[in-house]
Amino acid sequence: MKTLLIGILALCTSIISYAQRDTLPDPEAFFSAIIVKNIDTSIVWYADILGFKVLNQNANSEKGFKQANLKRGDVLIELIELKTSLYPADILSNQPRGTQIGGFFKFGFLVAEFDKWINFLSDTKV
């Protein structure tokens, strides 16, 4: 009887949890954070090539980081330069070609007039 009551309680809890999750509003993309080797070069690239505007920048040499927030339309990007960062080329230098590091792989932008973007990126040799 005790096992039956625990089973019923577990079933009710899972149904309630599912119902609560089903009523949540859909999440929207808010921002992406990218660790970069050189924040100054990265800021120039995102500003000049993709038209992002720098909202603000922070640095703390004692903690070994630089950070910048950029925005274009509804897209926010946080660029972070860390002294302690490891980069794929360094980590994978002795690995077989095609080896990937698990975790963050890519992010995308939804754009109107896709062909114009492709031509622009091709013309700027991106």
C-alpha positions in Angstrom: 0.0 0.0 0.0 2.9 2.4 0.9 4.5 1.7 -2.5 1.2 2.4 -4.3 0.8 5.8 -2.5 4.4 6.8 -3.3 3.8 5.8 -7.0 0.5 7.9 -7.1 2.3 10.8 -5.5 5.2 10.6 -8.0 2.7 10.5 -10.9 0.7 13.5 -9.7 3.9 15.5 -9.1 5.2 14.7 -12.7 1.8 15.7 -14.2 1.7 19.0 -12.2 5.3 19.7 -13.2 4.6 19.1 -16.9 1.4 21.3 -16.8 3.4 24.1 -15.3 6.2 23.8 -17.9 3.6 23.7 -20.7 2.1 27.1 -19.6 5.4 29.0 -19.6 5.9 31.6 -22.3 8.3 30.7 -25.1 11.8 32.0 -24.4 13.4 34.5 -26.8 17.0 34.8 -27.8 18.5 37.6 -25.7 22.3 37.6 -26.1 25.3 35.5 -27.0 28.6 35.7 -25.2 31.8 35.0 -27.2 35.3 34.5 -25.9 37.7 36.2 -28.3 41.5 36.4 -28.6 41.6 40.1 -29.2 38.7 42.2 -28.1 39.7 45.3 -30.0 40.0 43.5 -33.3 36.7 41.7 -32.6 34.9 44.9 -31.9 36.1 46.4 -35.1 34.9 43.3 -37.0 31.4 43.2 -35.5 31.0 47.0 -35.9 32.5 47.4 -39.4 31.3 44.2 -41.0 28.0 43.5 -39.3 27.0 47.0 -38.1 26.9 46.4 -34.4 27.2 49.4 -32.0 29.3 49.2 -28.8 27.0 49.8 -25.8 29.8 49.7 -23.2 33.2 48.2 -22.4 34.8 47.1 -19.2 38.3 45.9 -18.2 40.0 44.6 -15.1 43.7 43.9 -15.6 43.9 42.5 -12.1 41.4 39.8 -12.9 42.7 39.5 -16.5 39.6 40.3 -18.6 38.2 42.8 -21.0 34.5 42.8 -21.9 32.3 44.7 -24.4 28.5 44.7 -25.1 27.4 45.3 -28.6 24.0 45.6 -30.2 22.3 45.6 -33.6 18.6 45.6 -33.7 17.4 43.1 -31.1 20.6 41.1 -31.2 23.0 41.6 -28.2 26.5 40.2 -28.2 28.9 40.1 -25.3 32.6 39.9 -26.3 35.0 38.7 -23.6 38.8 38.5 -23.7 40.4 36.5 -20.9 44.1 36.0 -20.2 43.3 32.4 -19.1 41.5 31.4 -22.3 42.5 28.3 -24.3 41.7 28.3 -28.0 40.8 25.4 -30.2 43.9 25.7 -32.4 46.1 25.4 -29.3 44.2 22.5 -27.8 43.8 20.5 -31.0 47.2 21.0 -32.5 48.2 17.3 -31.9 44.7 15.9 -32.7 43.5 14.3 -35.9 42.1 16.7 -38.5 38.4 17.3 -38.0 38.5 16.8 -34.2 36.0 19.1 -32.4 35.7 20.3 -28.9 32.4 19.6 -27.1 30.2 22.4 -26.1 29.2 25.7 -27.8 29.5 25.2 -31.6 27.7 28.0 -33.4 25.0 30.6 -33.2 22.9 32.1 -36.0 21.2 35.3 -37.0 17.7 35.3 -38.6 18.0 37.9 -41.4 15.7 39.3 -44.1 17.0 39.4 -47.7 19.4 36.5 -47.3 20.9 36.9 -50.8 21.9 40.5 -50.0 23.7 39.4 -46.9 25.5 36.6 -48.7 26.7 39.0 -51.4 27.8 41.6 -48.8 29.7 39.0 -46.8 31.3 37.6 -50.0 32.3 41.1 -51.1 33.9 41.8 -47.7 35.7 38.4 -47.9 34.0 37.1 -44.7 
